[in-house]
Each structure stands twice: as C-alpha cells, then as structure tokens.
Amino acid sequence: MMTLSDFQALFRVTPYPYLVMSPDLTVVAASGAYLRSVQRTEEDIVGRYVFEAFPENPDNPQATNIAEVKASMLRALAKGEPDTTAFVRYAVAVRKPDGVHFEERYWSTVHTPVIGPDGEPVLVFQNPMDVTELYRFDAQSGVATLQLTPPVAGNAENFNRAQMHEALSRILNNEREHLRSLFNQAPGFVAVLMGPKHVFEMVNEAYYQLVGHRELIGKAVWEALPEVAGQGYEEFLDMVYRTGEQWETRARPIAVQRVPGGPIEQRYVDLVYQPYKDQHGETIGIFAQGYDVTESVEAQQAKRESEQRLRDGMDAAKMVVWDWDLETGKLEQSDNTLTVLGFSPTRMDAAAAFIHPDDREQIASARRAALAGQGAYQAIVRFTRPDNRKLIWLDSRGRVQHDADGRPVRIRGVTVDVTERYQAEFELREANRKKDEFLAMLAHELRNPLAPISTAAEMLRMTADSDPRTKRASEVIGRQVRHMTALVDDLLDVSRVTRGLVELEMAPVDIKAAAASAVEQVRPLLEGRNHTLTVRTGSPVALVQGDRTRLVQVIANLLNNAAKYTPQGGDITLALDVAAGRVRVCVSDNGIGIDDALLPHVFELFTQAERTPDRAQGGLGIGLALVRTIVGLHGGEVHAHSKGAGRGSEFTVSLPALGRFPVPEDAPDRTNPSGAGQLVPLRVMIVDDNVDAAESLAVLLEAGGHRTTVLASPLEAIAAAQADPPQVFILDIGLPELDGFQLARRLRADERTGGALFVALTGYGQAHDRVLSRAAGFHHHLVKPVDIGQLTAILAAVRH
C-alpha cells in the first residue's frame, strides 16, 4: 500500500504540471513540472492567494485573464466536477538579471475539485498545459491563431508529446463542441458533406427533423437517404463539387421517409449548396443549408383564395406587414400601408420621422436590443399620419432575420393601428372614474335623507318611555337606518376595492377585542333571526399587526354572511385560536351551505347564493370580496369550506400573529373620553342646506342641554357667528355659495371664531374627503347619518 510520502514523491516527479489550492484559492502545493513551467519555487507561491502569487501585468492587464481563470475555478468548486478552459491567455512574471518581466503565455487548463466525505470540496487541482508554442498572437487585432509547429528546444522540457496531445485534444474538442452548438442553434437545417461521394460529416438537429432520425454521419448521402435518389439532387451536388459554384433553389419538393417503414412524405425546402474549399482553393466538400418551408408552400397551394380574405382582415385590423433591409435601409410593406399609415415610406427613417418625438428613443432602443441579441422587439408609439395630421397609436413588432453566417440582414415585422383600443381603454378608465364619482355622489345623496330620519328616531327613543308603540317604532327606524347606512358604505367600498385603494392604519390589534366589537355590530341581526351564537376563544393572547376597524369589518362580514344564509333559529359559532405563529378566526354555521359550483367564486364581487324569501337582507354581494381583499392586505389568507347544499359552511381567516404588546398603564380609555360623563352646555351652530337634517339634529342637541343655531346659508352663518361666536361649528360640506371647506377656512381665519371646535358632518366619507377636511381646519369628520354617541362624546370633550 502506498504511503503519503509515496504520493508526495510521485506528485513531485510527475511530468504533468499540477497546482493544488484550498477552496479559498490559497496555494497548497505544486508539482515539480508546474514549478518549472512557471519558473517559481514552492517558497514563492505556497501559502499565498493564487492571484497574488500570479498577479496581472500592470502594464498590460489584458495579457492576464484573471477573471476567466477564476471563473473556471469557481465553476469547478460549485459543480463538484472538472471545468475546462481550452485556451486562455495568461502572462507569467519571470525573474531575470535585469528585473521581473512578464512573459506572454497561453494555457489549456482543467480545474478538478477534490470532494471530502461530507460532499463538500476540500481542494481544487489545476492542470495547466503551456500551449504558447502552438499559437501566434496578433497584438494589433487581439486574435490568437493555432499554429501546429513543434516546440522550440528551450521549451521542449515543459511541452512534451504527451502534453501536446492532451492540450490539442482539449482545444479540438472544445472547437467541435462550439461548432456543434452553433450548428444546432442555426435557424434552418445544416449539413456538411465531404468528398465526391458526399459523405455526411456533420448535421444539425433541424436536418434530422427534416429527414427523420436515422444514421447519417459517415454515410454517403444516397446510402443514408435512398428514397431521395432520383429526385434530381444528385446532379446539383455533383455540379457544385465539380465547378465550385454555389447552387440554390426555393420551395423545391423533396420526398422523404421520415419514419422507418412509414409513408413517403412530400416536403418543400429552400436550399443552398455552397462549395467547401481547402487552403488551396480546391473543393473538398459541400455545405448544405436551408429551411423546411412545407407549411408555407402547402398554405399557398391550398388557400390561394384566402389571400384576399387575408388582405381584408389586415385592412380590418389596420395591420401593416413590412420587411426592412438593414444593409440598404430599404423598406418594403404590404399594399394597405397607405390606408393604415397615410403614406407608403420606402425607408424606415422616413417612417420614423412621423413618430411622436417623445416615443422615438423608445422604439429605437427596442430595435437596438433586438439586433444586439434579443432577437425581437415590441413598442407602442404615437404616430402622426402625414395625410391628415391625425395622431394615432401604433403597436410595432419586429423580428431580426440572419444570413447563413449568422449576421443580421433584415427585420421583418407588423405594425397595427391600435388607436381604437387605446380610445376604448381611455373611455373605460373615464367611465370607471365617473362611476366612482357617481357612487360617491349617490352615497352623499342617500345619507342626506338618512340623517334626519336617524336623528328623529333617536328623539323618539328618548321620549318613548311612556309609549311602547313609539319605542318599537323608533327601534325599527333605527335598525333600518343602520342597515341603509351599511349598504351605502358597501357601495363606496366597491370602488375602493376594485381600484386597490383600501388604506390601512396598522397597529397591534387584539383579535378578541375586535371579535367582540364585530359581534356587537351583528347582534341585532342575530337576535332578529333567533340565531344562537357560540363564541370560543382558546388562547389568552391573540395579537396581530393590522387596522382594527378593517379587521372588525372582516369578522362582522363573516358573521353577517352566516346570519343571512342560516334559517331562523340556526346555530353560528365564532372560534379564535393561535397556533404555529398564526391567529385563526373561524365562523361556521348550520345554514344552507354552498354548492360545489359556487364555492370557488364566493369571494368574487357581486357573487351571491340563490336568494329565498326568508333571506330578504341579501346585501350587494360584496361582503366576502371585501373580506378577501382586507385579509390579503394584512398578509393573511381566507378559505371557505362546505360539505354541500344544506350542510352549513365554514369560513376561516388566518393572520400572522404578533408577540405580546403590553398596554401602558396610563393609556387613555377610548371608550369613555375624559369628561364624557359630565354635561357642559355649549353654543353650537349647525350650517346645513338640508333643513330637516339640521333642525332634527338641533332638537336632539337641545334635548341634551346645548343651545343651537341653525342656518342654511354660509354667508348668513358668517355674519351670525361674528355677532355671537359659538363654541362649536357643525358644518355640512355640500353648501351653496361657499362649500364647507371654504366656510371653515374663513371662520378659522377670524379671531372671533377661529378658536371654536369645527366638526364636518357630510355625506362624503371617502379617504380623500377626510384629508380635505383636515386641510380646511376641521377637528372631526363625521359621516351622515351621524352617530349620536360619537357626537356626544366629541362635545363632552370640549373645554371652556
């Protein structure tokens, strides 16, 4: 058995050069052949970073390809397999009597990783062959060419026959693989036929697709393709080989048996035979290249009559087909160009002159990228028709075409007038904007009559102790007003959801408290339908990062949905738990269930189960869509499950859980603002052109002990406020003469009224409306119909 010292001795005397490095590319050892080839000693390089031991030439960095060599090393370490660089230029520093000089060297290298027991690389071997004597480098052109000359005597020791054979094998194998890759990437079929018998030497994959997969390499063409013999190709092959002149044909038929034992198929090819000559100009083979155009030819033969339909379709689609010769700049296009573009340009630059100046660089950049290798481009630009100066939108697409040598020679493409589509999209956006405006206005107009109704119901409730019928009537009115208000809010949420404008105010939220608020909101509906609600909370802490109002809305919507679709006297369960870093809220019922066909769509807008007479409060069909959107904005998920019609349903919300967030001991109690329990009479001015709403609110406030002034005209309100400044202004926004924002600014600018509390009471409740009210100086923004409890708390907080 060989010992370590035996291996070390063998490593030192091996005729092949080896450099051993650790994975961080620190030199560990070097064979004697390696040290001799680079004229170094172990003391010079061992223990040093390899590219510190062999630095680049500061006077000619291009002579030392550190990046290429390092990339090969890293690939070998990453793959765990050898990586070969067939040829690399790397100058080596050599000490001479007059100093250190960098000698121009060329190498063929293999980097081989050594894998340890854990599967990770522990070493990497470099085996470099000095192939300097095989190459001649032209400094002016920067190109190295292979020169198969024997090594000079001074280098014979470093470059023996074995090394030369190994290096040449690497280089030639690399060249062959590169050539095969190019062949297989060629856009058409390619074959190289050698000698007068036309023996296959190389073919690409496209050629096999044409003739079927069969043995070709090393066989004469008529031996490999016997069914093609007699079709006239023999004479053209012989002619090209004999005369050394190219031959080509277009859409020529060829009958081939593509499947062994199968039928003979008729194909059509565009084909070129080019002579392949040696250094003396003698033809030694033929380069065959072409395209299988069978589909194109058959389409032309079978559908001649469809050409007119195609032209009609192009006219209808306003589509121009064009071909741009990159060498001459000449532009050819379909006959309908004049109709589509308003003129027929003969050069691409003539057409580009009518592209909108702001769009010219866009399409030019796209074409440059296509020519640089991307291959195709698309750009949508504005274009001014020369005939009528009308601005249109064009969708232009092109694909680069190459010649047999792979050089780009033309761009073929289509240009489509998409003005109508853009106009339709603009009109759709405009219609969407108008729809949002309509919804906002509708909500405002609906809230205006709801405000006095709600206030009147509250007044009835306050005076109904002696009359049970009046009390019941006030409760009915109040419930219906709340229901109408919820429908109005849902209308506005439709717009926000579809445009992705739902905004969140994120903070730690106790889901148990949010669930309690949701239950309180839905309790009237549950009690009205005699449902039994069971609430289960399995964890003492259930915190998430979120918007409390929106999370309450999520749970309330799920409970509301369960109540609506569960028959009278049903059972509903609300369960909360925390597990695996998630807070889960589950609402289940024993209601009508969800049909399998409907289940995948329950979270889509305006989707509802079939209504029945006992489910008159069906809503608008957006509650679950809002649930999905809001939960998604919180980074959560919601899922629906049902065993089928009549078997109940279950909705589960899962949200990322937070750790415990202690509440400061001095945190204010938001449910009972300071001073809310003590009545302080205030002078309140109400300005609203809806007389019923204003007067009913005034009666309610006066019943609470406040003194009110009601005005419909903003200008009259200014005069009255200056004469007797109130402590609180409750202003509508949609006022005549001056809107509520302008009125608030003028009142705040007056030192007699600027110190008052300003409350906006309006039918406009979207986010941007609240921003505008803050900018105008309002302290609070309330939405009609007013929440009397909220308004009472605001007034109770006023200090004198």
N, C-alpha and C positions, 0 to 999 in steps of 0.2 A: 504494500500500500504506500502511495506517495505521501510524503510529509509536506508541511507548509514550506520548509526550506527547499524541498524539491520543486515545488510550484514557483517559489521565488527565483530559483536558479533558472528554471525553464522560461520564466517571464523575461529575465534579463537577456537571455541569449536568443529568443525568438527572432527570426528575420523580419517579422512584421512589426510595424510601429503601433504601439498602444499607449494611450494616456488614460489614467484612471482618476475619476473625480467622485467626490461625495455629491449627494443630491443638491447641495447649495453651490455646486460647481467649484469647490475647492480642490486643487490638485492633490491627489493622494500618492500616486506613483506613476512612473513612466518606464517603458521598456527601453533597452539599450538602442534598438533600431529607431525608436521615436526620438531619443535624445540626440542621436547622430543626425537625424534628418533636420532637426531644428537648431543643431549646434549649441545645445544647452547642457547643463549638468543638473542632477537631481537637486542640488543645493539652490540652483537658480529658480526652480519652479515649484517644488513640493511645499505644500502648506499655504500656497498663495491662491487667490481667486484667479481662475484661468485667464480672464481677460485683463487682469492686472499683470500676469506673467507674460501674456502675449498681447500687448496694447496695440492700438491702431497707430498708423503712421501719421503724426501730427501735420506733416507737410502734404500728405495725400491720403485723407481719410477714406476715399473711395477704394483704395487699394486693399483695405482690410474690412471685409464684410462681417463685422462682429454680429450685427443683427441677424443675418441669415444663419450663421453657425449657432448662435444662442437659441434661435427658434427651433432648430433641429434637435438640440439637446433637450429643450423643454417638452417638445412633442414626444420624444422617446420616454421621458420620465412620466408624462401624463398618460400615454397609451400603455406603457409597460411593454412595448415592443420596439425592435430596432427601427431607426429612422435614417434614411439615406439621403445625402446631398451629393448628386452625381458629380457636380462640378462647382467649385467655389473659388473665388479669388481672395487670397489672404496673405499679405506680405508679412515676413518674419524679421524681427530685429536680430542682427548678427554683429557680434563684436569683431572689429578689425583694428589693425595697429593705429589707424588714424581716427578711431572712434566707432560709434554704433551706426550701422547702416541698415536700412530696410530693404530686404531682397524681395523682388516680385516673385510670388509663388502661386501655384494653382493646385488645388487638392480635390480628391474624391474621398468623401468621409462617410463612415457609418457610426452612429451613436447607439450603443446597445445598453439597456438598463439591466442591472442585476437585482432580482427581486428577493426580498427576505422572507422568512417564514410567515410573517403577518400579511404577506401580499403587497407590501409597500417596497418601493425601490430603495436600495441601500447604497448602490454605486452606479455609475454610468461610465462605460468604456467608450473611448473614441479611437477608431481605427482609421487614420488618415493616410491616403496614398498620394505622394507627391507626383502630380502629373504635369509639372511645369514643362518638361521636355516634349510633351505631346501637343502643346498649344502654343499658338503665336497670338499675342495680344496687340491690337492696333489701338494705341493710346488716343489717336485723333477721333476714331469712330466709337471707341469704347467697346469693341466687339472682339471676342476671343474665338479663334477658329482652330479646329482639330488638325494637327499635322503629325501624321503617323511616321515619325522619324525615330531612329534608335537613340537612346540617351547618350549624352556625352560621357567621356571617360571619367570626368570628375564626379559625375552623379551616378555612375553605374552601381556603386555600392548601395546607394539609397533606393535604387529603382531597378530591381532585378526582373527577370522574365515573369516570375510568379506574380509579383506586384503589378507589372504592366498588364498581364492577363486579367487580374482581378479588377483593376481600375477601368480597363476598356469594357469589361463586361457590365460594370455598373453604368458607365456612360451610355453604352449602346442600348442596354435595357431601358434606361430612362428615356432615351430618344424614341425607342419603339413605343413605350407606353404613352409618351406625349403624342406621338403620331396617331396611335390608335384612338386616343381620346379625341383628337381633332377630327379624325375620320368619323367617329360615332356621333359627334356633335354637328356634323355637316347637315345643312337643311335638306339635302336630297340624297340619293343613293350614289355611292362611290365604289369603284373597284380599280385595282391595278393589275394589269395583265402583262406578263413578261414573256419575251421571246416570240419567235414566229408562230409557235403553236398557241400563243395567247393563254398562258398558264396563270391561274389566279394566284397572286401573291398576297394581296390584301383586299378585304371588302368591309364595308361598314354595316351596321345593323339595318339601316334602311334598305340596303341591297338584299339582305336576307328576307325582309318583309315583302320585297317585290317578287322574288323567285321562290320563296318558301325556304324553311330551314333544312339545308342539306349540306353534304360535304362539298366544299368548293376549293379550299386552299390546297394548292399543289396539283390540281387537276386542270387539264385543258378545258377551255370554255365549252366545246361541243361534247366533251365527255361528261362534264358536270351538268350541262343543260341540253340533253339530247333533243328534247322537244322543240328547242329554238332553232335547231339546224334546219336549213332550207327556207328560212323566213327572210333571207336577204342580208342578214347582218354579217355573214362571213365575208362577203366581197368588200364591205366597207372597212371591217377590221384589217383585212389584208391590204387594202389600198392605203390606209393610214400608216401601217407598218412599212409598206414599200416606199411611199412617196414622202413620208414625214410631214404630211399636211393634215390639218385638222378637218374633221367632218362632224356636222351636226344636223339634227332633224327635230321637228316639232310634231307632237301628238302622233307619233308613229305607233301602229299596232304591234303588239308582241303577244304571242300565245304561250303561256307558261302553265306548268302543272305545280301549283303552289302547295298541294297536299299530296304526299305519296299515295299512289293508287287512286287519286281523286280526279276530277274532271279537268280538262284543259280550259283555262280561263283566258278571256280576251282582256288585255290591259293596254293602256296607251301611255307612251313615255315621251318626255322631252329629253333628248340625249345628245351628248357631245363626246367624241373620241378625240383625245389630244395625244400627239406623239410624246413619248418619254425618252429623252436622249441622254447619252453619256457625255463625258467631258470632251470627246472628240466630235460631237455633233451627230453621232450615229444613233438611229432609233433602236432602242433595246426593249421597249415595251409600250403599252398604251394606257393612258389614264382615262377611264370611263366615268362620266359624271352626268347625273340627270335627275329628273323628277317624275314620279308616278302621277300622271295627270288624268287618270282614268275617270275619276268622278267628274272632273271638269268637262272632259270630252263627251261623256255619256249625257251630262246635263245639257250640253249644247245640242247633241243629236236628238235627244228625246223631247226637248222643250224649246224648240225654236220659236214656237208660237207664244211662249211665255215672256219673250224679250219685251214685247210691247207692254205686257202687264207689269213687268218689272219697271219699265220706264214710267208707266203710270203710277206705280207705287212710290217710286223715287220722287216723282213730282208731288204726289200727295203728302209724302213725308218730308218734302223740301230737303232732300238729301242729294249732295253732290259727291261724286266719286272722282278722285284725282290721282295723278302719278307725277311725282316731282323728280326729275333727273338731277342728281346732286352735282354732277360734273359740269353740265351745261347750264343748269339753272332753269331749263325749260319745264313748263308746267302743262300737262295735258289733263283734261277733265271731261266729265260726261256732258251730254248735249244740253242738259237742263240747267247748266251753271248760270246762264243769262237770266233765267226765270228766278232762280233762288237768290243769287247774289247781286243781280242788277248789272253785271258785266262779265266778260269771259277773259280773265287775265291769262297771259301766255307765260308769265314768270311769277314765282312765289313772292318776290319783293314787291311786285305791282299789287298783289292782293293784300300784302301786309300793310301797305300804306293806308288802307281804309279801316284797319283795326284801331279801336279806341287807344289813344296814347297811353292810358293807364294800364292797358292789358297787353301791350306789345312785348314787354320783357317776360311776362308770364309764359306766353306761348313759345317765345324764343328759348327760354330756359328749359322748357319741357322738351323741345326738339334736341337741344344740345345733350341733355341727359340720355335721350334715346340713341343718339349717334355714339355716345361715349360707352354704350354697353347695355343700357336698359332695354333697348330694342323697340320700344313702343312708347307712345305718349297720348295724353288726352288733355285738352284745355277748353274751357268755356270762356268766350270773349265777346265783347261788344264790337259791332261792325256797322259802319255807315254805308248804306247802299249808294253807289255813285249815281244811280239813275234818278232817285227821288230824295236823297239825303235822309232817308228814314233810318233810325237806329234799330238794329235787330241784334238778337243774341245767337251766337253760333257755337255748336259743340263740335270741335275739330279733333279727329283722332287719326294717328298715322303709325305705320309700322315700317321699320328700316329693312330694305332688301339688300342682299350682299351678292357679290360675284363669286366665281369659283375659288378665288383666292381669299375669300372672307372679307373683302373690302366693301364698305357701304357704298352702294351706287345709286340708290333711289329710295324715296319714301312714298309708299302708297297709303292712301287713306280716304276717309269720308268726312264731309262737313255737313252738319244738319242744322237747319234753322229751327231753333227751339224757343223762339220768341213767344209763341202761344203758350208753351208750357210755363215759361217764366211769368207770363202775364197771369196765367191761371194760379200759379203759386202765390203771386203777389195779391191777387184777388182773394185767395183763400186766407192769407195772412190778414188782409184787411177785413174780411168777413169775421175772422176769429177775434180781431180787435173790437169790431163793432159788437160782436156777441158778448164780449166781456163788459163793454160799456153798457149794453142793454141789461145784462144781469145785474150790474151794479145799480143802474137806474131803477130796475124792477124791484130790487131789494129795498131801495130807498122809498119808492112809492108805496110798497106794501107795508113798510114799517111805519109810515106816517099815520095811516088809519089804525094800526095796531096800538100805537102809543096811547091815544085817548081811551081806547077800549080797555087796555091793561090798567090804566090809571083809574078808570071808572070802576072796574072790577075790584080793585084794591079799596076804593072808597066804600063800595058796597060791603066788602068784607069787614071793614072797620065799624060799620053801623048796623050789622046784621045780627047782633047777639039776640035781639028780641024776636026776630022773624026767621025761622028755619028755612022757609022757601027762598027768601032773599039770600041767605047764606049759601044754600045749594046752588042758586043761580050764579052767584059770584065765583064759586069754585069751578063750575062748568066753564064760565067765561075765561077764568084764569088758565085752566088746563088747555083750552083750545088756543088761547093766545100764545102760550108757551109752545104748543105744537106748531102753530103757524110760524113762530119765530125760528124754530129749529129747521123748518123747511126752507125758509129764506136763507139761513146760514148755510144750509147744504147747497143751495143754488150757487152761492158765491164760492164755496169750496170746489165745485165742479171746475170753475175757471182756473182756480189756483192749482189744482191737481193736474189738469191737462197741460198746463204750461210749466209745471215743475217749480212753482213759486211758493210752495209751502215753506215758511220760515220757522225755525225752531229757536227757542231761548233755552239753551242747555244748562242744566244744573243737576246736582244729585236729587233724585226723586225716590220717595218711599212708595213702592208699588202698592203696599197695603193701604196706605192713606189714599192713594189715587183710586184704588178699587172701591174704597168706602164712599168717595165722592161720586164715582160713577153709579154705584148702587142707589145713592140718594137721588141722583138725577132721574133714574129709570123707575124708581119705586112707584110713582103714580100709575105708570103703565102696567107694572107687575100686579099691583093691587087691583087695578081696574079689570084685569083679566083673571083674578083669583089664582095667580100662579104662586107656587111655593118655591122660594129661593133659598138654597143652602150655600153658605159661604165656608170654604175650608182654607185655612192658612197653615201651612206646615212648617214655616221657618220664622224665627223671631226677627230676622233682618232680611229685607228684600229691596235692596237699593240698586238703581240704575242711573246712568247719566242720560238725561233727557229733558224734554219740555213737558212739564207737569200737566199743563192744560191739554196738550195734544194726547198724552197718554191716558188721561181721564176720558177723552173723547173716544179713543180706541176701545177701552173696556166698555164704555157706555154704548157704543155702536154694536158691539157683540152681544151685550145683554138685551139691547133694544131689538136686535135681529132675532134673538132666541124667543123673546116675548111675543113678537108679531107672528112667528111661524110655529108657535106651540098652541094647541087648542086650549080653551078655557079650563082652568084648574090644573094646568100642567106643572111639571117639576123642572126647575132650572138649577144648575149647580155652577158656582164660580169657585175655582180652585187655584191656589197660588202655591208654588214651591220653588226652592232654589237648589240646584244640583249641577255639578260639573261646571261651575262658573257661569251658569245661565239662570235667569229668572223666567219661570214659565207661568203664564196665565192661561187657564183653560176654562172655556164656557161651554157647557153641554146641556142638552135638553132632551125631552122625550116627545118632541114635536113631529112635524110631518116629514122630516128627513130631507135628503137631497137626492134627486135622481142621478144615476150614473152619467147621463148625457150632460147634465147641468153642472156637475161637481167641478170639472176643470175650468169653468168660466165664472164661478161665483164671485171672484174678486175683480171682475171687469166692470167698467162703468155701465150703469143702467141695466144690469142683469138682475132679474128677479125670478123667483119661483112663481108658479101659476097662482094667481090670487083666487081666494074663495070668499063667500060673503062674510065669514066670521073673521077675515083679515082685511078689514077696510083700511087700516092705517098702514098701507104698503110702502109709503115713502116714495122716494125718487129712484131708488136702486143704485145709490152711490155710497152707502154706508160702508160696505165691505171694501170697495175700491179705495176709500179714504183710509181704512184700516191698513191695507197692504202698503199704501204709499207712506203713511206715517211710520209704520213699523220699519219699513226699509230705510227711511231716513235716520232711524235710530240704530242702524246696523243689525236689525233683528230679522226674524222670519215669522210668517204666519201660515198655518196649514189648516185645511178643512177636511173633515172625515165624516162619512155617513155610511151606514150599512144598507141604505136604500130608502125608498119611499116608505113613510110611515114608521120608521125605526129611529127617529131622532138624528141629531147632528152634534158635532163637536168641533170647536174652533180653538186652536192652540197658538198662542203668541210666545215667542222665545226671544229674550233680550239679553245682551251681555250684562252680567252682574258687576256691581261695584262693591268694594270693601265697606266697612262701617264708617260713616261720616258723622261724628258727634255734633249735636246741635248745641251752640253756645247757650250758657245758662241765661244770659241777658237777651236772647233772641226775642224780638217782638212777637206778640201773639197776633197774627194777621187776621184771625177770625173775630177778634174783638179789639179794634183800633182804640188807642188811648182816647179817652173822652167820649167813646161811643155811647156809653150808658147815661151820660148827662145831657139833657136837652138844653141847648143855648139858642134862644130865638135869634134869627138872622133876618136881615133885609135882603131879599132875593129878587132880582129882576129876571124875568123869563122873556126872551125875544124869539118868537116863532110865528111864521105866517099861517100855520095850521092852528086856527083859533081853538078848535075842540081840544087838540092835544095840549096847547098851552094852558087853557083855562082849567082843564081837568087836573093837570099837574099842579097848578096853583092851589086849587081846592085841597088837594092831598097834602101839600106842604103847609098850608094854613091850618089844616087839622093837626099837624104836628107842632104847631106853635109859631111858625115862621110868618113874617109879613112879606107879601109878594106884590110885585108889579108886573103886569102882562102887557106887552106891546108887540105889534106885528111889523112895524116899520123900523128899520135900523136907524134912520135919521132921527125919528122921534125918540128912539131909545137913547141916542147920544145926548140929546137935549135934556131928557128926563133924568139921566144918570148924572149929568153935570149939576142939575138943580138939587138932586137928593141922591148922593152917591150910595149905591148898595154895597153890601159886603160880598155878595155872590152874584155872578152873572151866569145864567144858563142860556146858551145861545144855540139856535139852530144854524146849520151851515148853509143850506139852500135858501137864502133870503133874497127878496127883491132889493133893488137899488145898490146895496152892498152885501156881498156874501159874508158868512160868519167869520171867515178868516180876516177879511178887511176890517170888519166891525171890531173884532178882538184887538187888532193892532192899534186902531185909533183909540179905543178905550184904555189900553195899556199905556199908550203914549201920553195920556192926560194924567197929570199928577193927582187930580181929584179922584180918579177911578182906577189908576194903574195898580194900586195895592190890593185890589179885590181878588177873590178866587174865581177863576174862569173855568167853566165846565162846558164842553161841547156836547150837545145832545142832538144826534143826527141819524139819518137812515144810512149814511155811508160808513161802513165799518171795515174796509179793507186796510191792509198794512200801510199802503202809501197815504191813505186818508189820515191815519194816526200820525204819520210823520209830518204831514202838512199842519195838523192841528198843533203839534208840539212847536213847530217852527213859528206859528202865529201867536204863541204865548199861552195856549190853553194848558191848564194844570191836569185836567182829566178829559178823557174822550169816552163818552157813553153812547151806546147804540140803542135806537128805538126798537121796541118799547123798553123803557127804562126799567132796570132792576131797582125797585124801590128800596130794598135793603142796602144795596150798594150806594145809592144816592144818599140815603140817610146816614150811612157811615161816613161818607165824604163830608157832609155838612156838619156832623158831630165833631169832626176833627178840626174845624175852623177855630182859631184862637183869636181873642179880642185884644 
